[in-house]
Amino acid sequence: MKTETPGTVPADGAIAGAVAGGVVESVLYPIDTIKTRLQAAHGGGKIVLKGLYSGLYGNLAGVLPASALFVGVYEPVKKKLLETFPDNLSALAHLSAGAIAGAVSSIVRVPTEVVKQRMQTGQFATAPNAVHMIISREGFRGLYAGYGSFLLRDLPFDAIQFCIYEQLRMGYKLAARRELNDPENAIIGAFAGAITGAVTTPLDVIKTRLMIQGSTKQYKGICDCVRAIMREEGSHVFLKGIGPRVLWIGIGGSIFFGVLEKTKQVLSQGRMGICNCDSPNENRIDRK
């Protein structure tokens, strides 16, 4: 099964990741904003539907490099692990590659997420203002608020989503005995995203609460956040925003993986075209 997935040039993976991440973020940002406001609201708090694109441009400045870094790390790590692990452990290779790529890209993703969610909940009007105020009030560490909860959510998320996607693609390709087309990649991506989004919703609620609390320090950490929510609001709160989250990540998975595979294909074909154009010139020089 290892031979089913051809290698991807790291630069191609990084470019494709940036393109896919940017497209998904731009299209689905309003749904993400609604989800964040649902999770941030305490009790029966009213959800404001204005400013659903608040913070988009600043967020894209972080999403593009973060997505590029993620896929740029994921592809070569996946390739290496698939070469190392036996065929029956390919799922473990995909899980591990997703977790490793998620850990590396979190260096960029966490500050981006903190700024985005503070803007989505109306704390700041612009990304530069958000960064300046967070650092002045909380120090540089404020940009990494909720870092532990982010890893708690995103490492399993990245690992599970990419594992489901890769395993379904491999199985489908073996059964169909051909390469998948664009709609098939998109459908598999949607399925992988929706399942992963539902499973990790409780972790997302915890991460959101910790990231948006700012200098108020309502929660002392992950365990304190869980206990406080259970005590004051009830366990049902851990599934708050699951509808928008599953919708957002399901559609997002469809778009992300569809755009990712298509971009990698276009880049690969372009590179092959350049090589084919260069070959005749080299032959003519040799004949002289």
N, C-alpha and C positions, 0 to 999 in steps of 0.2 A: 504493500500500500504506500510505501514511502515514495515510490516513483510517480505517484499520481499527481503530486503537486510540484510543478517545476520551480526552480530557483528564481528568485527575483533580485535584480541588482539593488543593493541597499539604497542608492540614490532614487531609483524608481519608486521603491516602497515609501520613502520619505515624502516624495512629491505627491504620490497618490494619496497618502495619508492626510497631507495638508489639504488637498482638494476635497476629499471626502468629508473631512472634519468641518471645513468651512461651509460646504453646501448644507450639511445636516444642521449645523448651528443656526444658519441664517433662516432656513425653512421652518424649523421647529421651536425657535426661541420663545414665541408666545405661550406654547403649551408648557414649556419648562418654567416660565415665569408663574403661570397659574399654579402649577404643582408646588413650586417653592412657597408661594403665598399660602396655599392650603396647609402645608406642613408647618409653616411658621406661626400660623394663627393659633391662639390659645382658646380653648373652650369653643364657644360659638362665635368667635370673632368673624367680622364681615370681611369678605374677600373683595378687594378693589380690582377692577378690570381695566383701569387706565394704565397707560405706560407699559404695555406688554413687551415692547422692544427696548425697554430701559436697560442700558448697559451693553447692548449688542456689539457696537463697534469696539469698545474696549475689550470685550470678551474675545472677539475674533483675533485681536492682537496676541492673545494667549493661546487660543484654540489652535491656530494654524501651526505654530512651532511645536505645541504639545502633541498634536496629532501626527505631525511629521516625525517627531522623535519616537513616538510610540511604535508606529509601523516600521520606521527605520531600524528600530531595535528588534521588534518582533520577528520580522522576516528572516534575518540571518540567524537569530537564536533558534527559531523553529527549525530551520534547515539543519543546523548543527545537531539539535536534539533528535530529530528524526533519523539522522545518520547514526546516532549513538544508541538510541533505544531500539529494542526489537519491535517488529510490526505490531504485536499485540499490545504494546504500550504507547501507541501513537497518540492516544487521548491524553496520556500523562505528559507527553512532549508538548502538545498544544496548550494544556493547562499551565505548565511551567513557563512556556514562552510568553503567554498572556500575562501571567503574574509578574514576571521579570520586566517586561516592557512597561507594565503599569507602574511598577515601583520607580523605574528610571524617569518616566515622563511625569510622575507626580511632582517633581521638582518645579515644573512649569505649571502644571494643571492646578495645583492647590491654590496659589495666589490668585490665579485667574478665577477659580471657583468662588473664593472668598469675596473678591470684588464684585463679581457678577451677582451673587446672592444678596449682598448688602444693597446693591442698586435695585434689584428686583423687589426688595421689601421696602423701598423708598427711603433708605438711610442716606443715600448720596445721589447727586444729579449726574455727575460725570465720572468716568473712570480715573482720570488724573486726580480729581478732587478726592475720590475714594481712597486711592493709594496714599496720598499726602496725609489725609486725616487719620487713616488707620495707623500709619507709621508714627505720627505725632502723638496719638493717644495711647497706642498699645505697643509701640516699638516695632521693629522689623518682624518680630515673632507674630505680630497680629496678622500678617499676610499668610501665616501658616496656621491660623486658628482652626482647630478641628482636624489637624493633620492625621492624628491617629485614627479618628473615625472615618476620615476620607480613605485611608488605606484599608481599614476594616471593611468598607463598602466596595471600593473600586478594585482591589486586588482580586477578591472572589468574583466580582462582576466581570472584569476583563478576562480572567481565566475561564470562567464558565461560558461566557458569550462566544469567545473565539473557539473554545473547544467544541461547543455544540455546532457552531457554523462549519468548522473545518471537518468534523466527523460526518455531518450530514452531506457536505459536498463530496467527500471521498466516497461515501456509500452510494450516493446518487450517480456519481461518475462511473463507478464500477458496474452498477446495474444498467445504466444507459449505454455504457461503452463508448462514450463520447465526452467532449468538453461541454460544460454547462453554458447555456445562453444567458443573456442579461436578465430577463424576467425570472429565470430559475435562481440565479444568484440572489436577486432581490427578495424573492419569496423565502428562501432559506434564511437570509439575513433577518427578515421580519420575524420569523418563527423563533430564531435564536435570541433576538432582542427582547421579544415579548415575554418569553419564559424567564430570562435572566432578570428583566425589570421587575417582574412580580415577586420573584424569590428574594430579591435584595431590597425591597421597599422598606422593611423595618430598619435596616442599616442606613438607608437614605434619610429617613426621618431623623435618626440620631445625628447623622452628619450635618444635616441642615440646621438643627437646633444649636449645635455647638459652633457652627461657622458664623451664624448671624447674631450671636449674643453680644459680640463686641466686648467693650470694657465693663459691662454690667456683671459679667461672670455669674450668670444665673446658675450655670452648671459647672461643677469642678472637674468633670471628666466624663468619660463614656459611661462608667458604672453609675455615677451620680445622676447623669441624665436619664438613664433607663429607670432608676428608682423613682426619680421625681415625676416622670411621665406616668408611671404605673400608679403612683400614690395620688397625684393631683388630677389626672385626666383619664386614666384607664388604659388597658392594654389595646383597645381598639384604635388608639391614636397611632400605633405603630404601622397601621395599614392606611393612614391618611395620605391621600394623593395617589393611591395605587392605580386608579383609573387613568388619570392624565399621564402617570409615569409609564404604565404599560403601553398606552396609545403612543406616547412620545418616543419611547425606546423601540417599540415594535416598528413604527414607521421609520424611525431613525436608523434602525438596523437594516431595513430594506434599502433606504437611500445610501447609507454609508457603505455597505458591502457591495451594492450595485455599482456605485460610483468608483469605489476602490478597485474592483476587479476590472472595470472598463478602462479606468485611467492607466492601470498597470499594463493592460493589453495594448492600449494606444502607444504608450511609451516604449514597450517592447517591440512593436511593429515598426515604430519610427527608428529605433536603433538598428533593427535588422535592415531597414531600407537604406540607411546610411552606409552600412557595411556592404550591401549589395552594390551600391553606387560606387564605392571606393574600389571594389575588386577589379572591374574592367580597367580602371586607370592604372592600377598596379601591374596588371598583365601587359598593358601596352608599353609601360616603361621597361618591363623585363625583356620584351621582345626586341627592343631597340638595342 
